[in-house]
Amino acid sequence: MALYMVQGAYTAEALATMAKNPQDRSVPVRELLQKLGGRMVGFYFCFGEYDVVALAELPDDSAATALALAAVSPGHLKAYKTTKLFTVEETMEAMRKAGSLTFQGPSRG
């Protein structure tokens, strides 16, 4: 399973609706992840550019794309971002591979 950080920003209308009718939005997100064969690791509200951050395990990038499409389709999000996360071990393996490669950048003419 791959780990993803998903960030979402609600529209002003969605925030106004939730202020008048508070809702635990982690429940439908958890259910959606389960339908995709994944699981929720964590779900948080936050300050800044995005209103929510979720950590999710999903089987693959196709499932992460399906999550994004399903999540934004109701229109309550004005922004959505998916970031695939890598373990230290995965990154160290990539570093070892990169260390054995050479690549020539553009020449100056």
C-alpha positions in Angstrom: 0.0 0.0 0.0 1.2 3.5 -0.8 0.9 6.4 1.5 -0.6 9.7 0.4 -1.2 13.1 1.9 -4.4 14.7 0.7 -5.2 18.3 1.2 -8.5 20.1 0.6 -9.8 23.6 0.8 -13.6 24.1 1.3 -15.6 26.7 -0.6 -17.0 29.5 1.5 -20.5 28.0 1.0 -19.3 24.6 2.4 -17.7 26.3 5.4 -20.8 28.3 6.1 -22.9 25.1 5.9 -20.7 23.3 8.3 -20.6 26.3 10.7 -24.5 26.1 10.9 -24.6 22.3 10.8 -21.3 20.9 12.3 -20.3 17.6 10.6 -17.5 15.0 11.1 -16.2 15.0 7.5 -13.7 12.2 8.4 -16.6 9.7 8.3 -17.5 10.0 4.6 -13.8 10.2 3.7 -13.0 7.0 5.6 -15.9 5.3 3.8 -14.7 6.4 0.4 -11.1 5.2 1.2 -12.5 1.8 2.2 -14.4 1.5 -1.0 -11.1 2.0 -2.9 -9.4 -0.7 -0.8 -7.6 1.8 1.3 -7.6 3.1 4.9 -7.4 6.4 6.7 -4.3 6.9 8.8 -5.3 10.4 10.0 -7.7 13.3 9.3 -7.0 16.8 10.5 -8.4 20.3 10.1 -5.8 23.0 9.8 -4.9 26.7 9.3 -3.5 28.0 6.1 -4.1 27.4 2.4 -5.9 24.2 3.0 -8.7 23.4 5.5 -8.2 19.7 5.9 -5.3 17.2 5.6 -5.7 13.5 5.5 -3.1 10.7 5.5 -4.4 7.7 3.5 -3.1 4.4 2.5 -4.3 3.3 -0.9 -3.4 0.4 -3.2 -2.0 2.5 -6.0 -2.0 5.8 -7.9 -5.1 4.8 -9.8 -7.0 4.6 -6.5 -5.6 7.9 -5.4 -6.8 9.5 -8.7 -10.2 7.9 -8.2 -10.3 9.4 -4.7 -9.5 12.8 -6.0 -12.2 12.7 -8.7 -14.8 11.4 -6.3 -13.9 13.9 -3.6 -14.1 17.0 -5.8 -17.1 16.1 -7.8 -19.8 17.3 -5.3 -18.3 20.8 -5.7 -17.7 21.6 -2.0 -14.0 21.9 -2.4 -12.2 24.8 -4.1 -8.8 23.2 -4.0 -7.5 19.6 -3.7 -4.0 18.3 -3.7 -2.5 14.8 -3.5 1.1 14.2 -2.5 2.5 10.7 -2.6 4.7 10.0 0.4 7.8 7.8 0.5 9.4 6.0 3.5 13.0 6.8 4.5 13.9 3.3 3.2 12.3 3.9 -0.2 14.0 7.3 -0.5 17.4 5.9 0.5 17.0 3.2 -2.2 16.3 6.0 -4.7 19.4 7.9 -3.5 21.5 4.8 -4.0 20.2 4.4 -7.5 20.7 8.1 -8.3 24.2 7.9 -6.9 25.2 5.3 -9.5 23.9 7.4 -12.4 25.3 10.2 -14.4 23.4 12.8 -16.4 24.7 15.6 -18.5 22.8 18.9 -18.3 22.4 21.4 -21.1 25.6 22.6 -22.8 26.3 26.3 -23.0 26.7 26.3 -26.8 
